[in-house]
Amino acid sequence: MLRLITFPKPAHAQLCLLLPTTMGFRANEVCTWRAEYIDFNKGDTFVMDAKKKKLFQIPLNIQVAALTEKLLKGRREGYVLKSRSNRNPGDPLSPFAIWHTWRKWAVKARLPNPEEFSPAVGRRFFAAEWYHRQRLSLMTLSMIMRHSEPRITLGYVQKLIFYEDLKQDYKQFQFNVSRDTLNPSKHATPEIA
């Protein structure tokens, strides 16, 4: 996922990838995000929840803010990511266009199984990064992701484990086993008299 996010691409495409991976947006929420929802001074934004159909306020990622300001060029209203088609200029991107952008850049970055990369996986990546790597609160993650219950959020973070995570955990396990093997006296059970 990190290779996909850091692979050079235009601002428009980069924002399609960053909104799910750094702010937990769903594909439909990327499409409906509007310039008037953003408060750059306070570092906040509103997002129209795709399931609950109401606005939620969440913190604005610094990288997303910088990229969005560059893309908006002073514009303070309308969809942030507009359709690039000549037929419907000014319309929002479709969820299909967001998914297509993910696949296109996964292919360009030469990732294995590019069809597996999507905004939904990006949203799970955000949850896993927040909870597993950063070890931040499940409750606040649940609020940012706009889940009705923390157990739903917990399901998100349990479903996505990358090979890199597995390898890192295995290295830690291996280090601990080696350490314990070299110092058996530390873990020896006391003799009973």
C-alpha positions as CSV (number, residue, x, y, z in Angstrom):
1,M,0.0,0.0,0.0
2,L,2.8,2.4,0.9
3,R,4.4,1.8,-2.6
4,L,1.1,2.8,-4.2
5,I,0.6,5.9,-2.1
6,T,4.2,7.2,-2.7
7,F,4.4,6.3,-6.4
8,P,4.5,9.7,-8.3
9,K,1.1,10.6,-9.8
10,P,-0.9,13.8,-10.6
11,A,-2.6,15.6,-7.6
12,H,-6.0,14.5,-8.8
13,A,-5.1,10.8,-8.7
14,Q,-3.1,11.2,-5.5
15,L,-6.1,12.7,-3.7
16,C,-8.3,9.7,-4.9
17,L,-5.8,7.5,-3.0
18,L,-5.1,9.6,0.0
19,L,-8.7,10.3,1.1
20,P,-9.4,6.6,1.9
21,T,-5.9,5.8,3.2
22,T,-5.4,8.9,5.4
23,M,-8.9,9.9,6.3
24,G,-11.0,6.7,6.0
25,F,-13.3,8.0,3.2
26,R,-15.4,5.5,1.2
27,A,-15.4,5.7,-2.6
28,N,-18.8,7.6,-2.6
29,E,-17.5,10.0,0.0
30,V,-14.4,10.8,-2.2
31,C,-16.9,11.6,-5.0
32,T,-19.2,13.9,-2.9
33,W,-16.5,15.8,-0.9
34,R,-17.1,19.5,-1.5
35,A,-14.8,22.5,-1.1
36,E,-17.3,24.3,1.2
37,Y,-17.0,21.4,3.7
38,I,-13.3,22.2,4.3
39,D,-12.0,24.6,6.9
40,F,-8.3,24.9,6.2
41,N,-7.7,27.3,9.1
42,K,-9.1,25.0,11.7
43,G,-7.8,21.8,10.0
44,D,-11.3,20.2,9.9
45,T,-13.6,19.0,7.2
46,F,-17.1,17.6,6.9
47,V,-17.8,14.4,5.0
48,M,-21.2,13.3,3.7
49,D,-21.4,9.8,5.1
50,A,-22.3,7.5,2.3
51,K,-24.4,5.2,4.5
52,K,-26.1,7.6,7.0
53,K,-26.6,10.4,4.4
54,K,-25.6,13.1,6.9
55,L,-22.5,15.3,7.4
56,F,-19.9,14.4,9.9
57,Q,-17.0,16.6,11.0
58,I,-13.5,15.0,11.1
59,P,-9.9,16.3,11.3
60,L,-8.3,17.2,8.0
61,N,-5.0,15.3,7.2
62,I,-2.1,17.8,6.6
63,Q,-1.0,16.1,3.4
64,V,-4.6,16.0,2.1
65,A,-5.1,19.7,3.0
66,A,-2.0,20.8,1.1
67,L,-2.9,18.7,-2.0
68,T,-6.5,19.9,-1.9
69,E,-5.5,23.6,-1.7
70,K,-3.2,23.1,-4.7
71,L,-6.0,21.4,-6.6
72,L,-8.7,23.9,-5.7
73,K,-6.6,26.9,-6.8
74,G,-8.6,29.3,-4.5
75,R,-12.0,27.8,-5.4
76,R,-14.2,27.6,-2.3
77,E,-17.3,25.7,-3.6
78,G,-18.2,22.7,-5.7
79,Y,-16.9,19.2,-5.7
80,V,-13.2,18.9,-4.9
81,L,-12.7,16.1,-7.5
82,K,-14.7,16.9,-10.6
83,S,-15.3,14.8,-13.6
84,R,-12.7,15.3,-16.3
85,S,-15.1,14.3,-19.1
86,N,-16.0,16.9,-21.7
87,R,-19.7,15.8,-21.5
88,N,-20.1,16.6,-17.8
89,P,-17.5,19.1,-16.6
90,G,-18.2,20.1,-13.0
91,D,-20.0,16.9,-12.1
92,P,-18.5,14.8,-9.3
93,L,-16.3,11.8,-10.2
94,S,-18.2,8.5,-10.1
95,P,-17.3,5.8,-7.7
96,F,-16.3,3.8,-10.8
97,A,-13.8,6.5,-11.7
98,I,-12.3,6.3,-8.2
99,W,-12.0,2.5,-8.4
100,H,-10.5,2.8,-11.9
101,T,-7.9,5.3,-10.6
102,W,-6.9,2.9,-7.9
103,R,-6.4,0.0,-10.3
104,K,-4.7,2.2,-12.9
105,W,-2.0,3.4,-10.4
106,A,-1.6,-0.1,-8.8
107,V,-0.7,-1.3,-12.3
108,K,1.6,1.6,-13.0
109,A,3.4,1.0,-9.6
110,R,3.8,-2.6,-10.7
111,L,2.1,-4.0,-7.6
112,P,1.3,-7.7,-7.5
113,N,-2.4,-8.3,-7.9
114,P,-3.4,-4.7,-8.8
115,E,-7.0,-5.7,-8.9
116,E,-6.9,-6.2,-5.1
117,F,-6.3,-2.4,-4.5
118,S,-9.4,-0.3,-4.1
119,P,-10.8,2.5,-1.9
120,A,-12.3,-0.2,0.4
121,V,-8.8,-1.7,1.0
122,G,-7.5,1.9,1.4
123,R,-10.0,2.5,4.2
124,R,-9.0,-0.8,5.9
125,F,-5.4,0.3,5.5
126,F,-6.2,3.5,7.3
127,A,-7.9,1.6,10.2
128,A,-5.0,-0.9,10.5
129,E,-2.4,1.9,10.5
130,W,-4.3,3.8,13.1
131,Y,-5.0,0.9,15.4
132,H,-2.1,-1.6,14.9
133,R,0.9,0.6,14.0
134,Q,0.1,3.8,15.7
135,R,-1.7,2.1,18.6
136,L,-4.2,4.8,18.8
137,S,-7.7,4.7,20.3
138,L,-10.3,2.3,18.8
139,M,-13.1,4.7,20.0
140,T,-11.7,7.7,18.1
141,L,-11.0,5.5,15.0
142,S,-14.7,4.4,15.2
143,M,-15.8,8.0,15.3
144,I,-13.6,9.0,12.4
145,M,-14.8,6.1,10.3
146,R,-18.4,6.9,11.3
147,H,-19.2,3.4,12.5
148,S,-22.2,3.0,14.8
149,E,-20.3,0.6,17.1
150,P,-16.6,0.0,17.9
151,R,-17.0,-3.7,17.2
152,I,-17.6,-2.8,13.5
153,T,-14.3,-0.9,13.5
154,L,-12.6,-3.8,15.2
155,G,-13.8,-6.0,12.4
156,Y,-12.1,-3.6,9.9
157,V,-8.7,-3.7,11.7
158,Q,-8.8,-7.5,12.0
159,K,-9.4,-8.2,8.3
160,L,-6.4,-6.4,6.9
161,I,-2.9,-7.7,7.7
162,F,-0.2,-7.1,5.1
163,Y,2.7,-9.5,4.6
164,E,5.0,-6.7,5.9
165,D,3.1,-6.7,9.2
166,L,3.3,-10.5,9.4
167,K,7.0,-10.4,8.7
168,Q,7.6,-7.6,11.3
169,D,5.7,-9.5,14.0
170,Y,7.5,-12.7,13.1
171,K,10.9,-10.9,13.5
172,Q,9.8,-9.7,16.9
173,F,8.7,-13.2,17.8
174,Q,12.0,-14.7,16.6
175,F,14.0,-12.1,18.5
176,N,12.0,-12.8,21.7
177,V,12.5,-16.6,21.3
178,S,16.2,-16.2,20.7
179,R,16.6,-13.9,23.7
180,D,14.6,-16.3,25.9
181,T,16.7,-19.3,24.7
182,L,20.0,-17.5,25.5
183,N,18.8,-16.5,29.0
184,P,16.8,-19.5,30.2
185,S,17.4,-18.6,33.9
186,K,15.2,-15.5,33.5
187,H,12.2,-17.7,32.7
188,A,13.0,-20.8,34.8
189,T,10.3,-21.9,37.2
190,P,11.3,-21.7,40.8
191,E,12.1,-24.9,42.6
192,I,9.7,-26.0,45.3
193,A,11.4,-27.1,48.5
